[in-house]
């Protein structure tokens, strides 16, 4: 990761305007950002414009080749060591540098709400892995479940995340 620089992570397709002070929450599933959708988003339900966008960052390894050039000889031209160094062919040096890919989506399983979202909070204890969503007249509980999916092309099983659990209650 290059340091000392900034990357704009905004995506107009997943843009929300904050409606409360606790509208961002970092979770193992990504950065959750709650608010009211703007006109040009991909949010499908305009009757429930208050929702949560999710930013996932994945680390990918970027490999590049850096050419090296022989150093010029210092000193006497008859110096055998200098001549050997100038005539040697150095191989390119490969370096790997981590890079990130940022992907925005809507919180799976959350249908949005018709009232502002004011807070997001991580659960703890028996509620680890749960995110609580609070608004004017509602509290919702969202959780991630891990399911095992059998692959048809291989005998390997893959673990994938799903968000089938979403509960909401109104005051």
VOGU-260930 format. One record per residue (C-alpha): chain; residue number from 1; residue in one letter; z, y negated, x negated. Coordinates in nm, 2 decimals. Layout:
# VOGU-260930
+--------+-----+--------+--------+--------+--------+
| chaine | num | residu |      w |      v |      u |
+--------+-----+--------+--------+--------+--------+
|      A | NUM |      A |      Z |      Y |      X |
...
+--------+-----+--------+--------+--------+--------+
END
This chain:
# VOGU-260930
+--------+-----+--------+--------+--------+--------+
| chaine | num | residu |      w |      v |      u |
+--------+-----+--------+--------+--------+--------+
|      A |   1 |      X |   0.00 |   0.00 |   0.00 |
|      A |   2 |      X |  -0.10 |  -0.33 |  -0.14 |
|      A |   3 |      X |   0.20 |  -0.57 |  -0.14 |
|      A |   4 |      X |   0.19 |  -0.94 |  -0.10 |
|      A |   5 |      X |  -0.07 |  -0.94 |   0.17 |
|      A |   6 |      X |  -0.07 |  -0.94 |   0.55 |
|      A |   7 |      X |  -0.28 |  -0.73 |   0.79 |
|      A |   8 |      X |  -0.34 |  -0.85 |   1.15 |
|      A |   9 |      X |  -0.26 |  -0.57 |   1.38 |
|      A |  10 |      X |  -0.35 |  -0.74 |   1.71 |
|      A |  11 |      X |  -0.60 |  -0.56 |   1.94 |
|      A |  12 |      X |  -0.72 |  -0.76 |   2.25 |
|      A |  13 |      X |  -0.77 |  -0.43 |   2.44 |
|      A |  14 |      X |  -0.40 |  -0.36 |   2.42 |
|      A |  15 |      X |  -0.26 |  -0.71 |   2.44 |
|      A |  16 |      X |   0.07 |  -0.79 |   2.62 |
|      A |  17 |      X |   0.26 |  -1.11 |   2.66 |
|      A |  18 |      X |   0.64 |  -1.06 |   2.61 |
|      A |  19 |      X |   0.86 |  -1.10 |   2.92 |
|      A |  20 |      X |   1.19 |  -1.03 |   2.76 |
|      A |  21 |      X |   1.38 |  -1.07 |   2.44 |
|      A |  22 |      X |   1.39 |  -0.70 |   2.35 |
|      A |  23 |      X |   1.02 |  -0.63 |   2.39 |
|      A |  24 |      X |   0.96 |  -0.44 |   2.06 |
|      A |  25 |      X |   1.11 |  -0.11 |   1.96 |
|      A |  26 |      X |   1.03 |   0.10 |   1.65 |
|      A |  27 |      X |   1.05 |   0.47 |   1.74 |
|      A |  28 |      X |   0.93 |   0.79 |   1.57 |
|      A |  29 |      X |   0.63 |   0.78 |   1.81 |
|      A |  30 |      X |   0.52 |   0.44 |   1.71 |
|      A |  31 |      X |   0.60 |   0.07 |   1.76 |
|      A |  32 |      X |   0.64 |   0.01 |   2.14 |
|      A |  33 |      X |   0.56 |  -0.34 |   2.26 |
|      A |  34 |      X |   0.64 |  -0.43 |   2.62 |
|      A |  35 |      X |   0.51 |  -0.72 |   2.83 |
|      A |  36 |      X |   0.25 |  -0.83 |   3.09 |
|      A |  37 |      X |  -0.11 |  -0.73 |   3.02 |
|      A |  38 |      X |  -0.36 |  -1.01 |   2.96 |
|      A |  39 |      X |  -0.70 |  -1.04 |   3.14 |
|      A |  40 |      X |  -0.92 |  -0.86 |   2.88 |
|      A |  41 |      X |  -0.71 |  -0.55 |   2.82 |
|      A |  42 |      X |  -0.80 |  -0.19 |   2.90 |
|      A |  43 |      X |  -0.49 |  -0.14 |   3.12 |
|      A |  44 |      X |  -0.62 |   0.03 |   3.44 |
|      A |  45 |      X |  -0.38 |  -0.09 |   3.71 |
|      A |  46 |      X |  -0.37 |  -0.46 |   3.77 |
|      A |  47 |      X |  -0.11 |  -0.42 |   4.05 |
|      A |  48 |      X |   0.14 |  -0.30 |   3.79 |
|      A |  49 |      X |   0.06 |  -0.53 |   3.50 |
|      A |  50 |      X |   0.39 |  -0.49 |   3.31 |
|      A |  51 |      X |   0.35 |  -0.21 |   3.07 |
|      A |  52 |      X |   0.40 |  -0.09 |   2.71 |
|      A |  53 |      X |   0.15 |  -0.07 |   2.43 |
|      A |  54 |      X |   0.20 |   0.17 |   2.14 |
|      A |  55 |      X |   0.10 |   0.11 |   1.78 |
|      A |  56 |      X |   0.07 |   0.43 |   1.57 |
|      A |  57 |      X |   0.02 |   0.40 |   1.20 |
|      A |  58 |      X |  -0.11 |   0.70 |   1.02 |
|      A |  59 |      X |  -0.12 |   0.73 |   0.64 |
|      A |  60 |      X |  -0.45 |   0.84 |   0.50 |
|      A |  61 |      X |  -0.53 |   0.89 |   0.14 |
|      A |  62 |      X |  -0.81 |   0.68 |   0.00 |
|      A |  63 |      X |  -0.96 |   0.81 |  -0.32 |
|      A |  64 |      X |  -1.17 |   0.59 |  -0.54 |
|      A |  65 |      X |  -1.31 |   0.62 |  -0.89 |
|      A |  66 |      X |  -1.24 |   0.37 |  -1.16 |
|      A |  67 |      X |  -1.48 |   0.36 |  -1.45 |
|      A |  68 |      X |  -1.33 |   0.32 |  -1.79 |
|      A |  69 |      X |  -1.52 |   0.16 |  -2.08 |
|      A |  70 |      X |  -1.48 |   0.24 |  -2.45 |
|      A |  71 |      X |  -1.29 |  -0.03 |  -2.64 |
|      A |  72 |      X |  -1.49 |  -0.22 |  -2.91 |
|      A |  73 |      X |  -1.41 |  -0.14 |  -3.27 |
|      A |  74 |      X |  -1.16 |  -0.36 |  -3.44 |
|      A |  75 |      X |  -1.18 |  -0.39 |  -3.82 |
|      A |  76 |      X |  -1.43 |  -0.24 |  -4.06 |
|      A |  77 |      X |  -1.75 |  -0.08 |  -3.92 |
|      A |  78 |      X |  -1.72 |   0.20 |  -4.17 |
|      A |  79 |      X |  -1.39 |   0.31 |  -4.02 |
|      A |  80 |      X |  -1.45 |   0.67 |  -3.90 |
|      A |  81 |      X |  -1.18 |   0.65 |  -3.63 |
|      A |  82 |      X |  -1.34 |   0.33 |  -3.48 |
|      A |  83 |      X |  -1.69 |   0.49 |  -3.48 |
|      A |  84 |      X |  -1.56 |   0.80 |  -3.31 |
|      A |  85 |      X |  -1.39 |   0.59 |  -3.04 |
|      A |  86 |      X |  -1.70 |   0.38 |  -2.98 |
|      A |  87 |      X |  -1.92 |   0.69 |  -2.95 |
|      A |  88 |      X |  -1.70 |   0.89 |  -2.73 |
|      A |  89 |      X |  -1.78 |   0.92 |  -2.37 |
|      A |  90 |      X |  -1.47 |   0.87 |  -2.15 |
|      A |  91 |      X |  -1.46 |   1.03 |  -1.82 |
|      A |  92 |      X |  -1.40 |   0.82 |  -1.51 |
|      A |  93 |      X |  -1.04 |   0.81 |  -1.40 |
|      A |  94 |      X |  -0.97 |   0.91 |  -1.04 |
|      A |  95 |      X |  -0.68 |   0.73 |  -0.86 |
|      A |  96 |      X |  -0.55 |   0.79 |  -0.51 |
|      A |  97 |      X |  -0.41 |   0.51 |  -0.31 |
|      A |  98 |      X |  -0.24 |   0.54 |   0.03 |
|      A |  99 |      X |  -0.40 |   0.35 |   0.31 |
|      A | 100 |      X |  -0.30 |   0.31 |   0.68 |
|      A | 101 |      X |  -0.50 |   0.34 |   0.99 |
|      A | 102 |      X |  -0.36 |   0.15 |   1.29 |
|      A | 103 |      X |  -0.43 |   0.28 |   1.64 |
|      A | 104 |      X |  -0.32 |   0.11 |   1.97 |
|      A | 105 |      X |  -0.28 |   0.30 |   2.30 |
|      A | 106 |      X |  -0.08 |   0.27 |   2.62 |
|      A | 107 |      X |   0.25 |   0.45 |   2.65 |
|      A | 108 |      X |   0.15 |   0.79 |   2.79 |
|      A | 109 |      X |   0.30 |   0.88 |   3.12 |
|      A | 110 |      X |   0.42 |   0.53 |   3.19 |
|      A | 111 |      X |   0.24 |   0.39 |   3.49 |
|      A | 112 |      X |   0.35 |   0.03 |   3.43 |
|      A | 113 |      X |   0.56 |  -0.18 |   3.68 |
|      A | 114 |      X |   0.52 |  -0.47 |   3.91 |
|      A | 115 |      X |   0.82 |  -0.65 |   3.77 |
|      A | 116 |      X |   0.88 |  -0.78 |   3.42 |
|      A | 117 |      X |   1.01 |  -0.55 |   3.14 |
|      A | 118 |      X |   1.30 |  -0.71 |   2.96 |
|      A | 119 |      X |   1.43 |  -0.45 |   2.72 |
|      A | 120 |      X |   1.34 |  -0.13 |   2.53 |
|      A | 121 |      X |   1.62 |   0.08 |   2.38 |
|      A | 122 |      X |   1.64 |   0.41 |   2.19 |
|      A | 123 |      X |   1.87 |   0.67 |   2.33 |
|      A | 124 |      X |   2.14 |   0.84 |   2.12 |
|      A | 125 |      X |   2.36 |   1.15 |   2.15 |
|      A | 126 |      X |   2.22 |   1.37 |   2.42 |
|      A | 127 |      X |   1.94 |   1.12 |   2.47 |
|      A | 128 |      X |   1.79 |   1.12 |   2.12 |
|      A | 129 |      X |   1.41 |   1.11 |   2.16 |
|      A | 130 |      X |   1.44 |   0.90 |   2.48 |
|      A | 131 |      X |   1.34 |   0.54 |   2.53 |
|      A | 132 |      X |   1.51 |   0.34 |   2.80 |
|      A | 133 |      X |   1.30 |   0.07 |   2.97 |
|      A | 134 |      X |   1.48 |  -0.21 |   3.16 |
|      A | 135 |      X |   1.36 |  -0.48 |   3.39 |
|      A | 136 |      X |   1.49 |  -0.70 |   3.67 |
|      A | 137 |      X |   1.54 |  -0.43 |   3.93 |
|      A | 138 |      X |   1.47 |  -0.10 |   3.74 |
|      A | 139 |      X |   1.57 |   0.12 |   3.46 |
|      A | 140 |      X |   1.33 |   0.39 |   3.34 |
|      A | 141 |      X |   1.37 |   0.68 |   3.10 |
|      A | 142 |      X |   1.07 |   0.79 |   2.89 |
|      A | 143 |      X |   1.08 |   1.08 |   2.65 |
|      A | 144 |      X |   0.85 |   1.27 |   2.42 |
|      A | 145 |      X |   0.83 |   1.65 |   2.44 |
|      A | 146 |      X |   0.68 |   1.87 |   2.18 |
|      A | 147 |      X |   0.46 |   2.15 |   2.32 |
|      A | 148 |      X |   0.30 |   2.44 |   2.14 |
|      A | 149 |      X |  -0.08 |   2.48 |   2.21 |
|      A | 150 |      X |  -0.26 |   2.81 |   2.12 |
|      A | 151 |      X |  -0.59 |   2.74 |   1.96 |
|      A | 152 |      X |  -0.89 |   2.94 |   2.09 |
|      A | 153 |      X |  -1.08 |   2.94 |   1.76 |
|      A | 154 |      X |  -0.79 |   3.06 |   1.54 |
|      A | 155 |      X |  -0.47 |   3.25 |   1.57 |
|      A | 156 |      X |  -0.28 |   2.95 |   1.44 |
|      A | 157 |      X |  -0.07 |   2.75 |   1.68 |
|      A | 158 |      X |  -0.06 |   2.37 |   1.66 |
|      A | 159 |      X |   0.23 |   2.15 |   1.77 |
|      A | 160 |      X |   0.13 |   1.84 |   1.96 |
|      A | 161 |      X |   0.33 |   1.58 |   2.13 |
|      A | 162 |      X |   0.32 |   1.51 |   2.50 |
|      A | 163 |      X |   0.50 |   1.26 |   2.72 |
|      A | 164 |      X |   0.53 |   1.44 |   3.05 |
|      A | 165 |      X |   0.88 |   1.31 |   3.12 |
|      A | 166 |      X |   0.91 |   0.97 |   3.28 |
|      A | 167 |      X |   1.17 |   0.88 |   3.54 |
|      A | 168 |      X |   1.24 |   0.55 |   3.70 |
|      A | 169 |      X |   1.51 |   0.43 |   3.93 |
|      A | 170 |      X |   1.54 |   0.10 |   4.11 |
|      A | 171 |      X |   1.86 |  -0.09 |   4.16 |
+--------+-----+--------+--------+--------+--------+
END
